[in-house]
Amino acid sequence: MELKGNKGEWSEIYIFFKLLSDGKVYAADQNMEKIRDKFLSIVRIIREEIKGKEYSYFPGETVIIKLNENELATIDCTKIKSYKNKIWDMIISATETTFTNKDITDFLGSLYIQKLKSPAEKTNNFFGGTQDIVLETQDYRSGINQIMGFSCKSDIDAGATLFNASGDNTNFEYEIIGNINDRIMEEFNSLVDKNGHISVGSRMKFLRDKNLDVAFISPVGKIARENIITCCGTEMPKILGGMLKYYFYERRGEKTQVKECLNYLALKDFAGYGFRNNYDTYRVRIENLLYSMFTGLRFGKKWTVAQK
């Protein structure tokens, strides 16, 4: 069976080949530039497509593949590098949403890879449980080994996202403030995009043009509300509601930096802190939220402090 996936899914396989051929995972600076003298050596990459069957891939000039500590095969690393380049060429040249390649699929099969996505089962509770690839690494300075899960993000086709929309789990309720009537509401509800989906940007522009405002009420999902409060405090739903208002209503969905949102939150004081110089207070709350999202926070699944 040929493996088929989108650019993001194939990117995870590309990353697997890249790490396996490099044998190192590097740190990066604030501009996402590699810091060549800061890295962790990769002892092995762990995949567990079927629970109980842990495949380990040991990098080197000859890549060694083991199943539950038993050696299965060896592959010359030059072949890994060759297929890494083939995967890259396939990704950047793809014109369909999902795509496949028989030669690449056959080679993956020789590596005992039957799925594009396969985080290790036994580490699902590690680091929030959102890892796309799991490595055993060694710090070359201390010699300490550690199993680490990493999330794979790709901006080959579009900007990478930290958090994705998910139905009512990521819906938020607002009240329309101002002089409104049935005719305005009918026109408002008729605004959809070319695919028939709700056009939030068009609707927010419509409200502004009618001199109508929006006021945050609450996250729609009960679990979403509980998770937001658990990770960042009782005021966090209001803060997140303020950020969404700034992006959709004030900025009309245009590219917006987190710093701009923070300035807006501090100016309007959405949480009602009631004191001046509150910028850093809002900054800490947003940092906590982003870190929780990075380490596994989802709005449709119960979140606990222990997961942080």
N, C-alpha and C positions, 0 to 999 in steps of 0.2 A: 504494500500500500504506500503510495507516495504521500509524503507529508506536505500539507498545504497550510499557509498562514499569511498574515498581513506583514507589513514592514516592521512593525513593532515586535511581533512574535519571532520573525526571522532574525531580528537584531539581537535577541537573546542568544540564539545559536551562534551568531557572529561573535558576540562577547565571549561565549564559552571557548571558541576556537582561538580568539585573540589572547585570552588569559592563559590558555593551555600552551600556546606557542611562546608567549613572553615569559611565563613563569613568575611574574611579579604583578602586583596591583599597586599603582602609584597614587600618591596624594596629588591634589590639584590646588591651585591658588584661587582667589576670588573670581578670576577671569576664566576659570576652567582650563588653565594651562598646566600641563604636567610638571610636577616638581621632581626632577630626575634623581635627586639624592634622598628622597623620602618615599619609601616603599615598603611593602611587606612581601616576603618571598612566599610563593604558593607551594605548599606541600602536596596538596591534592584538591581536585574539584569533586564535589559529591553530588550524585544524582540518584534519586530513588523514585522512579516512575511507578513502581509497584511496591507497596509496603512490604518490608522485609527483604527486599532485594536492593542492597546499597552498592552502587557502582562507584568506584573511586578511580579518578584519572590523575596519574602522577606525571607532571611535566618534566621535560628534559630533552636531550637530543633524541632519545627513544622514549616515547610516551608509553607508560605501563597502565593497563586497565585491569582492575581487580573487582571481583564480585564477592562481597562479604569476606575480604582478606585473601581470597583465592585468585591467583593470577589467571586471567583469561586470554589476554593478547598483548602484543606490543606493536606500536605503529611508529614509523620514522617521522620525526617532527617536521621534516620538509614537506611531507604529505599533508600534515595538519595545516601548515602555512599556505600550501597551494589551494586547499579547499576553503580556507578562510578568505582568500582573495576571490574565489569563485562565488562564495556566498555574498560578499560585498558587491560584486558586479551585478549579481542577480537582484539584490535589494534596490540599488540605485537606478537600475534600468527597468524595473517593473512598472507596468502601466495599469495593471488590474489591482483591485483592492486586495485580493488574495491570490497567491501564486505558488508554484511548485517547480521542482527540477528533479528529474529521475536520477541523474548522476549523483547529485548531492544527497538525495534521499537514500540511495543505495550505500553511499559512503557512511552516512549516519548510522545505517543499519549495521555496518561492520564494526561500529563503535558501540553497539548495543543501545542506540538511541532511537526510540520509537515515537517520542513526543517532542514537540518544539518547546513546550513549557514543562518544567519538571523540577520544582524545588524539592529538597530532601525532606521526606516525610518526617523523619525523626527530629527535625529541628523546627517544626512548624510553629512552636511556641517561642522560638528564639527571636529576640529583637522585634517584637510586634507581630511576627508571623507573616510578613509581607515579602520575604526575600524571594527573588527570582533565581538567584544562583548562590550556592553555598560553598565556601572555601575553607579548607584548613590552612591557616597561614602561620608563618614564623617571622617574628620580629628579629631582623638580623643583628640588632644591637643587643638584645637581651637573650635571644635564643628561645623565647617563650612561644609555644604553639597555642593557637586559639581557633575554634571553629566560628566562622562569621558568615552571616547572611547578608546579601546585598540586593537592593532593588535595582533593576535595569531600566534606565530611562534613555529614550532615543528621540532626537529631534531631526532625523533624516527626512521625514515626510511633513512633520508639523512640530510645533513647540512641545516639549515634554511637559506633562502635567504631574503635579504632586498628588492631586485629589480629583476624582472624576465624579460627575453627576450620576445619580442613581435613583430615579423615580422620586417618590414622596420622601425617601430618606434624605434627600438634599433639597427639598422644597421648603420655602420660608413664607410665612403669611404676613401680609401687610394690609393696613387700612388706608383707603384713599381719603384724603382730607381736602375739603373744599366744596364748592357749589357744583354738585353732580346731579344728573337726571338720567332717565331711562335711555334717552337718545344717545347721550355720551357713552353710557355703558355698552349699548349695542355696537356703537362704532369701535369702542375699545376692544370688545371681545371678538370683533371681526378681523382684527389685525393678526395675520399669520404669515409665515414665510412661504417660499415657492413650493415647499414640500407639505404644506398644510399644518405645520407645527406652530405652536405659540411663538410669536416674535417678541421677545421681552424688550429688546432695544426699541423697536417701533412703538410698543405700548408705552414705554417710559417717555419717549419723545412726545407722544400724543398727550400724555398727562401734563408734561411741562408746558406744552403749547397752550393747554387749556387752563394754565395757572393752578393746577392741582398738585398736591403734595402726597407723599406716602409716609406712613408711620409704621414701624416694625411692631409686630404682635408677638410671634413665636415661631420656632421651627415647627413644621407640620408633624414630623415623626416624633413619637414619644421617646424612642430609644435615642434618636439623634439629639434631642434636647438633653436627656440624661447624660449622654456621652460628652457633650460640649461642656456641661457643668462639671462633670467629674474631672476632666483634664485641666480645666482653666478657671473654675469658680462660677458662682451664681450669676455674675454680671456678663459672662461670656456670650450668651445668646444675643444680648443687646449689642455687644461690640461687633459680633459677626454680622448682625442685621445692619449695623451702621456701615460696615465695609461693603456689603452688597448694595446698599442704597447708593453709596458713593460711586461704585463701579457702574451700575445699571442706570441709575437715575441722574446723578450729577455728571458722570463721564459718558453716559449713553453707550456703554459697552466698549469704549475705546481703550487701547492699551494703557494700563495703569500700574504704577509701581507701588510696592507695599509702603514705602516711605510716604507717598502721597496720601494713602489711606490713613496712615498714622497721624499725619498732620490734620486731616479732616476729623478723625475721631477725637483728637485732643481739643480741637477748636470747638466742636459741638458737644463734647463730653457726654457721649451716648450712655456710658455706664452710670453717670450721675455721681462721680466721685466728689465733686464740689470743691476742689482745690486747684490752685494754679500750678503751672509747670507739671502737668500730668502726662506729658509725652512718654516718659520712660515707663510709667505704669502701664500704659497701653502697649508699649513696645514689648514688655515682658510677657503680657498676656498673649500677644500675637506670636511671639517666639515659642511659647509653650504649646500653642495650638499647632503651629507648623511642625514642631518637633514630634508632637503626638501623631500627626498625620503621616510624617515620615516613618515613624516606627510602628505604624499599623492601625491607627485610629480609623474606623469606618462608622458611618452613621446608621447602618442597618444591623450592626452586630454589637452586643453589649461589650462595653469597654471597662476595664478595671485599672486601678492605679498600678497594680502589680505588672501590667503589660508595659508600662513605661520603663 
